[in-house]
Amino acid sequence: MEAVSGGTRWGGGLWISTRDQARFGYLFLRKGTWKDKQILSENWIRAAITPTPVAGDYGYLWWLNTTQKQYPSLPATSFAALGYGSNTILIDPEHDMVIVWRWHRDRSANEFFKRVVAAIKES
């Protein structure tokens, strides 16, 4: 199998900067709109973050927090893209927030997100 240029594993995936990951997350936070232009269909965004019949916490490559099992400190409306090395793009619509966190230990994610939410509530 031919691999994607940039060195990602398993022949697929993205090889992009943290800023580009944040832009991708922001596009989903804004329901497909970028600078007053609808780039992705809002209906498609909604479908992508709707639980599938197979798994109630999974959409179209998005991990959903519908049961708050993954991230108990975050709203049930939050969702995340998770990649190799626990690279995470978290979208939290209730706090109007996108967090990109790369190369972390997955088990510490909820505590980190909890602290970020607490910090923005204090400001």
C-alpha positions as CSV (number, residue, x, y, z in Angstrom):
1,M,0.0,0.0,0.0
2,E,1.3,3.4,-0.9
3,A,1.7,5.8,2.0
4,V,0.6,9.4,2.0
5,S,3.5,11.9,1.5
6,G,4.5,13.4,4.8
7,G,5.0,10.2,6.6
8,T,1.7,9.3,8.3
9,R,1.2,5.7,9.2
10,W,-1.0,3.0,7.8
11,G,-1.3,4.7,4.4
12,G,-3.8,7.3,5.5
13,G,-4.5,10.2,7.7
14,L,-3.4,13.8,7.9
15,W,0.0,15.4,8.2
16,I,-0.8,19.0,9.1
17,S,0.2,21.7,11.6
18,T,-1.5,22.4,14.9
19,R,-2.8,25.6,13.5
20,D,-4.4,23.7,10.5
21,Q,-5.9,21.2,12.9
22,A,-7.4,24.2,14.8
23,R,-8.8,25.6,11.6
24,F,-10.4,22.2,10.8
25,G,-11.9,22.2,14.3
26,Y,-13.1,25.8,13.9
27,L,-14.8,24.8,10.6
28,F,-16.8,22.2,12.5
29,L,-17.5,24.5,15.4
30,R,-19.0,27.1,13.0
31,K,-21.1,24.3,11.3
32,G,-19.2,24.5,8.0
33,T,-19.0,28.2,7.7
34,W,-15.7,30.1,7.1
35,K,-15.6,33.9,6.9
36,D,-19.4,34.2,6.1
37,K,-19.1,31.5,3.4
38,Q,-20.7,28.0,3.8
39,I,-17.9,25.6,2.8
40,L,-19.4,22.4,4.1
41,S,-23.1,21.7,4.3
42,E,-24.5,22.3,7.7
43,N,-26.6,19.1,7.2
44,W,-23.4,17.1,6.6
45,I,-21.8,18.6,9.7
46,R,-24.8,17.6,11.7
47,A,-24.8,14.1,10.2
48,A,-21.0,13.8,11.0
49,I,-21.6,14.4,14.7
50,T,-24.7,12.2,15.0
51,P,-24.3,8.9,16.8
52,T,-24.2,5.9,14.4
53,P,-26.4,2.8,14.9
54,V,-23.2,0.8,15.6
55,A,-21.9,3.1,18.4
56,G,-23.7,5.8,20.3
57,D,-20.5,7.7,20.9
58,Y,-19.2,7.7,17.3
59,G,-20.1,9.8,14.2
60,Y,-18.2,10.1,10.9
61,L,-14.7,9.8,12.4
62,W,-15.7,11.9,15.3
63,W,-15.8,10.6,18.9
64,L,-18.9,12.0,20.5
65,N,-19.3,12.8,24.2
66,T,-23.0,12.0,24.2
67,T,-22.8,9.8,27.3
68,Q,-20.0,11.9,28.8
69,K,-18.0,8.7,29.3
70,Q,-14.9,9.9,27.4
71,Y,-14.9,13.4,28.9
72,P,-17.1,13.6,32.0
73,S,-16.1,17.2,32.7
74,L,-17.3,18.4,29.3
75,P,-20.8,18.9,27.9
76,A,-22.5,16.0,26.1
77,T,-22.5,18.2,23.0
78,S,-18.7,18.2,22.7
79,F,-16.9,15.9,20.3
80,A,-13.3,15.1,19.2
81,A,-11.2,13.8,16.4
82,L,-8.5,11.5,17.8
83,G,-5.4,10.5,15.9
84,Y,-2.2,8.6,16.3
85,G,-0.2,9.6,19.4
86,S,-3.5,10.8,21.0
87,N,-3.5,13.9,18.8
88,T,-6.8,15.5,19.6
89,I,-9.1,18.2,18.0
90,L,-11.8,18.9,20.6
91,I,-14.8,20.9,19.8
92,D,-17.0,22.2,22.6
93,P,-19.9,24.2,21.1
94,E,-21.3,25.2,24.5
95,H,-18.1,27.0,25.4
96,D,-17.5,28.1,21.8
97,M,-14.1,26.5,22.0
98,V,-11.7,24.4,19.9
99,I,-8.7,22.8,21.6
100,V,-5.9,21.1,19.7
101,W,-3.7,19.0,21.9
102,R,-0.9,16.9,20.4
103,W,1.1,13.9,21.6
104,H,-0.4,13.6,25.0
105,R,-1.4,10.7,27.2
106,D,-5.0,10.0,26.5
107,R,-5.9,9.2,30.1
108,S,-5.1,12.8,31.1
109,A,-7.3,14.4,28.5
110,N,-10.4,14.9,30.7
111,E,-8.4,16.6,33.5
112,F,-6.7,18.9,31.0
113,F,-10.0,19.9,29.3
114,K,-11.6,20.4,32.8
115,R,-8.8,22.9,33.7
116,V,-9.2,24.8,30.4
117,V,-12.9,25.2,30.9
118,A,-12.4,26.3,34.5
119,A,-9.8,28.9,33.3
120,I,-12.1,30.4,30.7
121,K,-14.9,30.6,33.2
122,E,-12.7,32.6,35.6
123,S,-11.7,35.2,33.0
